[in-house]
Amino acid sequence: MQENLFVTKATMPPYEEFIEAIKPLWNTHLITNMGKYHQELEERLRQYLKVPKLSLMVNGHMSLEMAIQTFHFPEGAEVITTPFTFISTTHAIIRNHLKPVFCDVKLSDGTIDESKIEELITEKTVAIVPVHVYGNVCNIEEIQRIAHCYHLKVIYDAAHAFGVEYKGKGIGSYGDASIFSFHATKVYNTIEGGAVTFSDHKIYEQLYNLKNFGIQGEEMVVDIGANAKMNEMSAIMGLCNLKYVDEALEERKKRYEFYKKNLEGIKGIRLFDRNQEASNNYAYFPILIDDSYDKSRDELHSALREHNIYARKYFYPLTSDQECFKNEYRNAQLEYARCISKKVLVLPLYDTLEMENMERVLDKIV
């Protein structure tokens, strides 16, 4: 039986290294509450991601939910965002009692279409939540121009963009805040984890309170908060993985380029454009299946699964079209987003993916 191939595979450090690193936890029993390793990882990631400030969180979703919450938007206010993303992006907006207003995306790279944002702005609009989907960088300058003109906040979902730089700056240094996910499926993981990056020092204090019940001392609770702290075990995994992340990205790059070389020029298969001023973290390898290909996207998806290759329709359906919203957004003008969602297929890509398995994938496509 052939090996199952999934879209991704968690990167892990050498077993012995991780076991040695967590031994002190058994001696001290100090395994949470933003301890030594949490603080060390927070600073190391701030440096690696080239951002002014960073706050670690339990996962990427809570990072976004709490980043939005720090701005204290009025209940029922509108947030312009993309439907071509993981459902977390939309849920984080709604769980803050805000209304998502869905903007179409660009066919070229799947990011939010900045030329259509202004027409969606109303007196209720308070923010824009764009997504650097697959690590493809949004049009940062135009989004910031619009935000400045209309006095809006910009909170980037950079869950796919770990390590990406734009014009020499860490991608998390743009906008009012950005969030990252360190889930096991990402290019860098802490098993579960996430972070908010930002420049305003006041946000750090607010996030600290939000993720730790507002506790500021043994007998003092200064704000209403939740529990979204990263534990020490995850922080140690993050510190271990951070040693190897550049090596893992190089291995991903080799595999990305191999796919690209073999798929470019194939009739009916298109790759997304990439911004040449942004670096690539090789997080995903999405392809678009056009009508001129000899199979539909769904037919290719099924054919791959028959050979234990678990490519994903990532993202289908759009978040706006999910059942939980009961057709509330069915009239949203999302022509290109719906078009892409019906054509996209993400292929297996990770740092330890063997060449013979990549050839297995290509044999079923080419």
Disulfide bonds with the S-S distance in Angstrom:
none
